[in-house]
């Protein structure tokens, strides 16, 4: 199992989740923790061969937030 951790500084731009999933596949990572996602609420989204689980615990500027990419 290959693990990783990235500080993504925001996945709020359109298409950024797909780009991140493509990079994960290129590095052959099975599980990746990401910080500074900058999304609101909790989500579970499929992106490529990955499921993205997001947990927001940030401030009113949405500067924080943690998520995980998990390979299917």
Order of alpha helices (4+ residues) and beta strands (2+ residues): beta-alpha-beta-beta-beta-beta
